[in-house]
Each structure stands twice: as structure tokens, then as C-alpha cells.
Amino acid sequence: MSDSSAIDAALVARLHEDPELAALLPDGVFYDEAPHNSQRFAIVSRVPGSGVDLATFDQRRAVEDYEFLITAVMLTTAGGDIRAAAGRIDALLQDQPLPVDGYAWGATYRLEHVRVTEKDEIDPSIRWLHRGGRYRVQMALVP
């Protein structure tokens, strides 16, 4: 039986293992949230309610189709190049095969560009930059 969370882990691993992205986002790549005091990092999150499991006629799951929000995040005072980090994320994911145990890759592509500037909750004079996109990942289960 395949484990859907393996898809999440494969996305994080793809980004985490890239030396160029690691230089741009030295605090790392995380699923859902980064550790306290992180200043330059990437976040991978599954978009709630966006997933679709397609079944065969005998009711076995055959395809898993999910949307992920994947962004580079930087504190404005930490320096760095948010555009380069978002561009590197896109280069690593757009139309690139994603190996996942128990699955055959179908597609990985960006649905939408994301660009958000957020005020810090503790100090409103500080800004957080978020750049990246909403990505669709489609996988077929290997029987």
C-alpha cells in the first residue's frame, strides 16, 4: 500500500537536497512551518481540500492529484534574493519528474504565481516576503 505522505516528503527532499537553493535559503525547507528564529527558508504545504483520489472500476485508488503551496520566505532584514529563490524552486519542480516509492510520476506544474508581503506579528515594522507558487502534483499508484 502506498503512503500519500511520501509525496509530501519527496517534495521537501527535492528542494532540501539542492545546493543552489540551500545557498539562497540557508535555514532549510520545511513542511507547513519553519522552526523559531528561521529567517530564510522554504515552506511546502498541501492546499486543504484540493486533493483528488481517482479510483479504478474495482474501487482501488489509482491516481492521487494534489495541490501544494510552495514558497520561499525571507525576513526583509535578513538579506537574500527572494526572486532567485522562487525561481530556483520553480526550476526544480516545473515539469520535473518526482520519484516517490510506490508511485509513478504523472506531472508537476505551477498553477499560479504567489507573491505576498506580510507584517511580522510581533514587530509590525518588520516584513516577511513570500514568493513561489501553487503547484499541482499528479501521481499514479504502482500496482
Stockholm file with secondary structure:
# STOCKHOLM 1.0

chainA/1-143         MSDSSAIDAALVARLHEDPELAALLPDGVFYDEAPHNSQRFAIVSRVPGSGVDLATFDQRRAVEDYEFLITAVMLTTAGGDIRAAAGRIDALLQDQPLPVDGYAWGATYRLEHVRVTEKDEIDPSIRWLHRGGRYRVQMALVP
#=GR chainA/1-143 SS CCCTHHHHHHHHHHHHTCHHHHHHSTTCEEESCCCTTCCEEEEEEECTTCCEEEECTTSCEEEEEEEEEEEEEEEGGGCCCHHHHHHHHHHHHTTCCCCCTTEEEEEEEEEEEEEEEEECSSCTTCEEEEEEEEEEEEEEECC
#=GC SS_cons         CCCTHHHHHHHHHHHHTCHHHHHHSTTCEEESCCCTTCCEEEEEEECTTCCEEEECTTSCEEEEEEEEEEEEEEEGGGCCCHHHHHHHHHHHHTTCCCCCTTEEEEEEEEEEEEEEEEECSSCTTCEEEEEEEEEEEEEEECC
//
